[in-house]
Amino acid sequence: MKSYKSFRLFNEKISFLMDKKAMIVIFILFLVTSLVFVISTGVGEMNINPLSVLQVFIGGGRRAIGSLSNLSACLE
């Protein structure tokens, strides 16, 4: 029973056990998937810095979006 972590949600109305190794593997897969997602959104006709992509997703990318739209207008 030591290799399992119990989760109890909503005043113990929902509860389940999860293997600790599975939690680690799921967390690592989530990190790898997130990293691939951020890198893949920055690849295309214009290479975008992954930090700029993260700023846009976090909400601080209004200036970055404006500069990209101005750049794309100049390229047309």
C-alpha positions as semicolon CSV with decimal commas, in nm:
position;residue;x (nm);y (nm);z (nm)
1;M;0,000;0,000;0,000
2;K;0,303;0,228;0,032
3;S;0,347;0,262;-0,344
4;Y;0,003;0,421;-0,382
5;K;-0,116;0,774;-0,314
6;S;-0,479;0,823;-0,222
7;F;-0,675;1,119;-0,360
8;R;-0,996;1,238;-0,200
9;L;-1,196;1,509;-0,373
10;F;-1,520;1,695;-0,295
11;N;-1,541;1,608;0,076
12;E;-1,442;1,246;0,009
13;K;-1,728;1,189;-0,237
14;I;-1,468;1,094;-0,498
15;S;-1,158;0,900;-0,400
16;F;-0,908;0,686;-0,585
17;L;-0,560;0,540;-0,552
18;M;-0,278;0,614;-0,792
19;D;0,059;0,447;-0,821
20;K;0,345;0,683;-0,733
21;K;0,554;0,567;-1,030
22;A;0,261;0,630;-1,263
23;M;0,230;0,984;-1,126
24;I;0,596;1,050;-1,205
25;V;0,563;0,908;-1,558
26;I;0,246;1,111;-1,625
27;F;0,417;1,429;-1,501
28;I;0,722;1,369;-1,724
29;L;0,497;1,299;-2,025
30;F;0,305;1,620;-1,953
31;L;0,630;1,822;-1,944
32;V;0,758;1,667;-2,268
33;T;0,424;1,724;-2,443
34;S;0,413;2,086;-2,325
35;L;0,769;2,144;-2,445
36;V;0,696;1,996;-2,788
37;F;0,378;2,207;-2,812
38;V;0,561;2,531;-2,734
39;I;0,847;2,454;-2,973
40;S;0,610;2,347;-3,252
41;T;0,405;2,668;-3,230
42;G;0,721;2,867;-3,291
43;V;0,810;2,679;-3,611
44;G;0,668;2,774;-3,947
45;E;0,722;3,046;-4,205
46;M;0,863;3,267;-3,930
47;N;1,071;3,121;-3,650
48;I;0,947;3,256;-3,317
49;N;1,142;3,242;-2,994
50;P;0,983;2,984;-2,755
51;L;0,989;3,245;-2,477
52;S;0,771;3,473;-2,693
53;V;0,530;3,186;-2,748
54;L;0,506;3,128;-2,372
55;Q;0,446;3,497;-2,311
56;V;0,155;3,491;-2,556
57;F;0,000;3,189;-2,383
58;I;0,046;3,343;-2,037
59;G;-0,114;3,668;-2,148
60;G;0,179;3,906;-2,177
61;G;0,212;3,881;-2,550
62;R;0,001;4,168;-2,679
63;R;0,312;4,355;-2,786
64;A;0,448;4,040;-2,950
65;I;0,123;3,981;-3,137
66;G;0,119;4,342;-3,256
67;S;0,475;4,325;-3,380
68;L;0,404;3,998;-3,565
69;S;0,096;4,142;-3,734
70;N;0,294;4,452;-3,837
71;L;0,573;4,231;-3,970
72;S;0,333;4,015;-4,169
73;A;0,170;4,329;-4,316
74;C;0,514;4,453;-4,428
75;L;0,593;4,121;-4,594
76;E;0,282;4,122;-4,811
